[in-house]
């Protein structure tokens, strides 16, 4: 085999190996986060509030005044939730702009799951609302 062909093949294979290694680190970080996602909802600071609010929220449309009013009733629990869960923009002073890529991926997965828990859940409507709500750049929202 021609030496330049062998060098090319070896280089591509080594590159693929290195990319896979880095992707494995990212996948592991995501799996770790999935395992502990929203565990704080079982804490004394949040449990009772979410037990009360969840059945009500499923009958409301995300982003409406009625939805926001319902959340105000559990404000202390939400504040605690945001304080201990960095997949929420509210965790940070500058919202999404302070989040790393892994946190953003978890946030998106959270939003994809959350639309299934409310009336008329539509991820595209939610993304539009959240883009405005959190000042998310177009690059991240299209």
C-alpha positions in Angstrom: 0.0 0.0 0.0 1.2 3.5 -0.9 2.6 5.2 2.2 0.5 8.4 1.8 -2.7 6.2 1.6 -1.7 4.4 4.8 -0.9 7.7 6.5 -4.3 9.1 5.5 -6.2 6.0 6.7 -4.3 5.9 9.9 -4.9 9.6 10.5 -8.7 9.3 9.8 -9.0 6.3 12.1 -7.1 8.0 14.9 -9.2 11.1 14.5 -12.4 9.0 14.7 -11.1 7.4 17.8 -10.4 10.8 19.4 -13.8 12.2 18.5 -15.5 9.1 19.9 -13.5 9.5 23.1 -14.7 13.1 23.5 -18.3 12.2 22.6 -18.2 9.5 25.3 -17.3 12.1 27.9 -20.3 14.3 26.8 -22.6 11.3 26.8 -21.5 10.3 30.2 -22.1 13.8 31.5 -25.6 13.7 30.1 -26.3 10.3 31.5 -25.2 11.5 35.0 -27.4 14.5 34.8 -30.4 12.4 33.6 -30.0 10.2 36.7 -30.3 13.1 39.1 -32.6 15.4 37.0 -35.2 17.1 39.2 -34.4 15.0 42.3 -35.0 18.2 44.3 -38.7 17.8 43.6 -38.6 15.1 46.3 -37.1 17.5 48.8 -39.1 19.0 51.7 -38.7 22.4 50.1 -40.5 21.4 46.9 -42.4 18.2 47.4 -45.8 19.4 48.8 -45.9 22.4 46.4 -45.4 20.3 43.3 -47.9 17.7 44.6 -50.4 20.5 44.7 -49.5 22.4 41.5 -48.8 19.6 39.0 -52.5 18.4 38.7 -53.5 22.0 38.2 -50.8 22.9 35.7 -51.7 20.0 33.3 -55.0 21.8 32.6 -53.4 25.1 31.8 -51.6 26.3 28.6 -47.9 27.1 29.1 -47.2 30.8 28.9 -50.7 32.1 29.7 -51.5 34.5 32.5 -53.5 31.7 34.2 -50.4 29.4 34.0 -48.1 32.1 35.5 -50.6 32.8 38.3 -50.6 29.2 39.2 -46.8 29.2 39.5 -46.9 32.2 41.8 -48.7 30.0 44.4 -45.6 27.8 44.6 -43.0 30.5 44.2 -40.8 29.5 47.2 -40.6 25.9 45.9 -39.8 27.2 42.4 -37.1 29.5 43.8 -35.5 26.5 45.6 -35.8 24.4 42.5 -34.1 27.0 40.3 -31.4 27.6 42.9 -30.4 23.9 43.0 -30.9 22.9 39.4 -28.5 24.5 36.8 -30.5 23.3 33.8 -32.9 26.2 34.4 -31.9 29.7 33.1 -33.3 31.1 36.3 -30.4 29.5 38.1 -28.1 32.1 36.6 -27.9 35.9 36.8 -27.6 36.1 33.0 -29.8 33.1 32.2 -28.9 31.0 29.2 -25.8 33.1 28.5 -24.1 31.6 31.5 -25.0 28.0 30.8 -22.6 25.5 29.3 -23.5 23.2 26.4 -24.4 20.3 28.7 -26.7 22.4 30.8 -28.4 23.8 27.6 -28.9 20.2 26.3 -30.5 19.2 29.6 -32.7 22.3 29.5 -33.9 21.5 26.0 -34.7 17.9 27.0 -36.5 19.2 30.0 -38.6 21.6 27.9 -39.4 18.8 25.4 -40.7 16.6 28.2 -42.5 19.5 30.0 -44.8 20.3 27.0 -46.3 16.8 27.4 -47.4 17.7 30.9 -49.5 20.8 30.1 -52.7 21.5 28.1 -52.1 22.1 24.4 -48.4 21.3 24.8 -46.5 22.5 21.8 -42.7 22.6 21.9 -42.5 25.2 19.1 -44.8 27.6 20.9 -42.9 27.0 24.1 -39.6 27.6 22.4 -40.9 30.9 21.0 -42.1 32.0 24.4 -38.9 30.9 26.1 -36.8 32.6 23.4 -38.4 35.9 24.4 -38.6 35.2 28.1 -34.9 34.3 28.5 -33.4 36.4 25.7 -32.2 33.4 23.8 -30.2 34.2 20.6 -31.5 32.9 17.3 -28.5 30.7 16.9 -29.8 28.5 19.8 -33.5 28.7 19.0 -33.8 27.7 15.4 
